[in-house]
Amino acid sequence: MNTKKYKMVLRKSLNQTLNLKIISNIVNSVLENPSEFEILFKLMSDRNVKISWRAAWVCDKIAEIQPLFFCQSHIDDIVSRTI
C-alpha cells in the first residue's frame, strides 16, 4: 500500500471508536511494516486532536513492545512538545 493511501486508512481507523482490537491491529501492522511507523508518528501532529492523541496512544503501545522504533529525532520531537 502506498504511503498516501496508508495514511488515509490509518487516519480513518484512528478517527473511529477505538477498542483494543483496533489498536492491536494497528500496532501489529506497524510492527510487521516498520516503514509505517513514520506515518503513524507524524499523525501525532495531526490537526484533528482526536487523531493526534490516538496516534500517540498507539505509539505508546509500540514503544512498550519495540522501543527501538524511536530514534533520537523522535525522542527530541517528543521532548520539545513537552517544553
N, C-alpha and C positions, 0 to 999 in steps of 0.2 A: 504494500500500500504506500502510495507516495506521501510525502510529508504534509502537504496541504490537506489531503483527504483524511489522513490520520488525525490531524489537529481538529478538523471539524467533527469527526467521530468522537474524539476524546472530549471536546467541549460539550457535545450533546450528552454524553454519558455523565459528565460531572454536573450538568445542569438539571438532570432528573433527580427524583427522590432516590437517595442512595441507601444501600444496605451493604452489609458486609460481603455478600456475594459479588456485587458490582465492584466494590473496592478491590476484592481479591482478584477478580478478573483483570482489572486494570494493572494491578501490581504484577500479576503473573505475565501479562503481555509485555510489560516493560522489562521484567527480568529475562524473558526469552528473547527480547529485541532491544538491547541496550541503547540503540540509536534513538529509540522513542523517549528516553529519559529527558533529553534536552527539550523536546517539545513539551513534556509534562512540566519540567522545571520552569520554562518560560510562561506557562499558564498561571503560575503563582503571581504573575504581574498583570493578569487579565483585568480589563476594566470592570467586568462583572464580578462583584465581590464574592458572590456565591461560588463561582468557578475558581477564583483565586484561592479561597480558603479550602475548598475541596481538593484542589491540586496540591496544596501544602499538606493536607491530611494524607493523601496518597504518597507524597514524597517522604513523609514521616514513616509510613509503613515500610517503604522501600529501604529507608535508612536503617531500620531495625534488622532487616534481612541482609542487605548488601550495602554497608556503609561506604564502600569504596567507589560507589557510583558518584559520590560527591567529591569533586576535585577542589583544589584550593579556590578557584574562581567562584564556585558555587558557595563555598563557605564564606568567602569575602562578601558576596552578594547578600547572603542571609544576615550576616553581622551588620552590614551597612543599613539594612532595613530596620534594624532594632535600635540604631543610634539616633 
